[in-house]
Amino acid sequence: MKKSFTLATLVIIVMLGLWSAINRPGEKLPEPVKDPHFIDFFINAFKMTSMDETGRPAYILTGSRMEHFNDTGESLVTDPVFMFSQNMDTWELLASQGHIDDDNIWVKLSDGVVIRQTDKVQPMLIKTSELRINTRAEIANTDRPVAITQGMMQITAEGMVLDNNKGTLVLLENVKGIYIKN
């Protein structure tokens, strides 16, 4: 009897302790921490075509993955390939990473950016570490070091502006070049 009384007393004390821990007036449980920056949707192996005013493709963007973030409206693209035409030439811009704003106006490519002509016997090849593209104005620019090769020609510079509408490439500073005639 003494054992059962001790056991009953112990059970009652434990139950009262649990009840008082659960029902503390004025004390709330901590709210779970919510991350304001999260991926609200993603797409694997995507292809996005943007049309111009005439209904023709202005540019095509492909990538292995696109992640859209809820709070910034920005999308992160893994292995982006950005293609556009200039007169009769087709250009391809590749990088390891890209960022796109929510309005699809600004594209920022980074980590090993390569710009190359795809349909030439001796294509122009431009390498830099970062490139910012305005898709509406069709202008790409960087203030980072640039290396340009085409056949035997080699040019380096600090920064450039590529204007697709005018068909011009302007090198900004410290331009150095080598041209070897065949």
N, C-alpha and C positions, 0 to 999 in steps of 0.2 A: 504494500500500500504506500509505503514511504517513497518507493521508486516511482510509482505512477503519479504521486502528488508532485514530486520534483520535476518529472517529465512534463506534466501538465503546466506547471508554473513556468518552466523554460519555454514551452511553446507559446504561452500567453505573452511572455515578455518579448519574444521574437516578433510575434504578430503586432503587438503595440508599437515596437520599434519600426517595423516596415510601414505600418499605417501612418505614423507620425512623419516618416521620411517622405512618403508620397503626398500627404495632405498638408504641406506647410503653407499657411496662408501668406499671401503677398510675395512669395518667392516663386519666380518663374524659371522654367528650364531654359538653358541657353539656346538661342536660335541657331540653327545650322548656318554656317558661313556660306554665303552665296558669292560665287565668282562673277563679277560684272562683265568679264571678258571671256566669252566661250564661243565655240564653233556652233552656229545654229544650223548650218547645213554644209555638206561636202559632196563633191562629185569626183569620181575616179575616172581616169582615161577619157577626158572630155575634149570636145571641139566646139568652139564658139565662133560664129561668123557674124561680123558687123557689116551692115549695108550702108552705102552712101545715099545721098539724096536721089540719085537716079535709079536706085534699086540694085546696083551692082555691088559685089563684095568690096568693102573698103579695106578690111584686113581679116585675117583668120588667126585665132589664138587656140593652140592646143596645149595640153599638159597632162602629166600623169596624175595630178591631184589638185583640186581647188578646194580651199576651206574658207568659208565666209564667216566673219565674226559679227556677233550681234551688236556690240556697242559702238564699233567704229564704222561699220558698213564696208570695211575693207576686206578684200579677198587675198589670200596667200596662195600662190600657184607654185607647185613643184615641177621642175623641168619644163618651163614654158618655151614654146616655139611660136613666135609672132611672125606672120607672113604678110607682105604687102607688095603691091606692084608700083613701079615707077616707069612711066612710059611703056616700053616693051620689056622692061627688066623685072624680074621677080627677086625680092630680097627676103632673106630669112634671118631672124634674130633669135638666138638661143641663149639660155642662161640656166643656172642651177635653181634660181629662185626669182619669183616675180610678185609684185604687189599691184593690185588694181583697186582704184577707188570705186565707190558705190555707183557712180554715174558712168563708169567705163570710159572716162575721159583721160585719166592719167594712169600710165603703166610704168612701173619702175622695175627694171631688170637688174639683178645683181649676181655676184659670184660667177665669174668667168663668162662675161658677155661676149658673144661672137656675132658679128653681122657679116653676112656673105651673100654674094650674088649666086643664084642657083642655076642660071641658064647661060653661062658664058664659058668660052674655052679657057680664058685666063680670068677667073672671077676675082673681084676685089674682096679682100678679107680684112675686117676691122676687129680688133680685140681691145677690150677695156674691162674694168672691174664693175662699173655701174653705168646704167643708161636710163634716162627719164624720157618717156614718150608722151606727147600730147596727141591723142588719136584724132581729135577734131581738126587741129591745125596741121597735123601730119608733120610734126617737127620732133626730132630726137636730139637730146643734148647730154653732155657730160662735162664735168670739170676735172675728171680723172685722167691719168695717162692713157694715151691711145697709140696703138701700133697698127699701121696699115701696110698691107702687102698686096701686090698685084704683079704677077710674073716676077721679073727681076727688080721691081721697084719696092723700096722699103721706106716708110715715113713714120716718124714718131712725133708726138705732140702732147701738150698738156691741154686737154679739153677739145671739144668739137661741137658743131651744130650741123645736123643733117636735116635739110628742108626738102621733104619729098615733093611738095608742090612746085618749087623752083628747080628741083633737081640739082641742088648745090650741097657741097660739103665744105664747111668752113672750119679750119684748124685754128685754135685760139692762141696758144703760146708755145714758145720753145720748139718750134717746128724744125725738124732735122730730117734729111732724106738722102737716099742713095738710089741712083738709077744706073743700071748696067745694060748697055745696048747689046743685043744678041749678036 
